[in-house]
Amino acid sequence: ASKTLVDSAVGTFAVSTQPPDAFANENENRINLFLYQAVENPALRNQWLPSRNSSGDRLVNAPLAVDVTYLVTAYGKHDYYAEIMLGYAMHVFHESPVLPRSRIRSALSPAAPGANWPAQFAETRLAEQLEQIKITPQSIGAEEMSRLWAAFQTPYRPTTMYKATVILIEAEFPARHALPVLTIGEDDSGVVAQASLIPPYPALTEWSAPNSQTSI
């Protein structure tokens, strides 16, 4: 389903991010993206350094890495319109497996065409995060799909599922840093280096216990 087919056969359509039950009686052309699930990314969850020390003081602002899964649902006012729009949406995701940083900046700009979110969205720094956002299709069986739409309590519409990974959410709280190094070595003489495997510090080389004891 190319854009030409969508324009010629379907015409204009709306794009929304509402729960599916909001369109139980929808008879207009629409593609809806519903945030179905948000979970921590298992690969990045333990990658960062501990955010607090043993006293509970904040050391770093370790980001929260989140994977989000969306249900993409198509609604049409005539026969086959929903199928055409769903195919078009899937083709768009197929052609954009990675969200370019420039596209994120332009989409979050308050001056972007059709932008209806708060102006603060442009300050999220989503485009500058370390990991770029990747979009991958997810397999969903008939049984799970049936349970989902039963929970929505609304008639089933053509639906597919995509996962976006990874979203980094980072706090900006003051952190306690380690104390600076004031001196290195005795009288600030610098690092001790020697051409020997024997350390220059006192070391325990032998011990003997009284009465042939094996431990003390």
Secondary structure, DSSP 8 states (H G I E B T S, - for coil): --HHHIIIII---EEE---GGGGTT--S-EEEEEEEEEEE-TTTTTTS--SB-TT--B-----EEEEEEEEEEEE-SSTTHHHHHHHHHHHHHHH-SB--HHHHHHHHSTTSTT--S-GGGGGS-GGGSSS--EEEEE---HHHHHHHHHHHTS----EEEEEEEEEEE---------------SGGG------SSSS-SS--------GGG-S--
